[in-house]
Amino acid sequence: MTNPIRTVKKEIRILGLDFCHIGRITGAVVRGGQFLDGVLTIPNHPGLSDREIGLQILKTRYYPELRAVMTHDPLRRSEPRTIEKTTRLPVIRVAARKPTGRGYKIVQAKRGRLWVQADLPSETLERIISLTWTFGKFPEPARIAHLLARTRVPARPRSNDKK
C-alpha cells in the first residue's frame, strides 16, 4: 500500500532513478523541477533485487520528504511494484518513445507528450509531470538522474594533492 498523494505542491520532492548505466543506479532528489537537493548512487551487481533498491531509498536522508519515485528504465530491468511496496511511494515510469510494455499512457504537458506508467489518478500524474518538466525530453528528476548516470566517475576518489 503506497501513501496517497493528496495535494501536489509546487516544490514536491521526487527521487529520479536512472537504470541506464550497467554498474550503478543513479538517483537525483529534485524539488519541484527547480532545485537539486541531493544525489545518490546504488552499486548495481547481478544479484541486486528491487527490494534492496527500495531499502537503499529508505536509508537516504531524503526519504521522509519524498513523495514519489520517477524512473527512467528503457530496458525494464526493475519492477516498480516491488519498489512501491518497499518504500510505500508511488513509482512513475517515464519514456520518451512508445515502450513495448503494457500499461503506459500518454500524458500531455506544457512541454510536450510523454509515455508514463503509474498507479496514480490522471489529474495528480499530469500535475506532477507539469510541475517537474522544465527542460529537455524528460521531467527534471529523470533527466538529471540520466545525465548523472552518463558521467564518468572514477572507481576511487583521487586527490589533487602533490606528494
Salt bridges, closest charged atoms under 4 A:
GLU11 OE1 - ARG31 NH1 3.36
ASP18 OD1 - HIS72 ND1 2.76
ASP18 OD1 - HIS146 ND1 2.94
ASP37 OD2 - ARG13 NE 2.66
ASP37 OD1 - ARG31 NH2 3.04
GLU65 OE1 - ARG13 NH1 3.20
ASP73 OD2 - ARG93 NH2 3.89
ASP119 OD2 - ARG81 NH1 2.08
GLU140 OE1 - ARG143 NH2 3.05
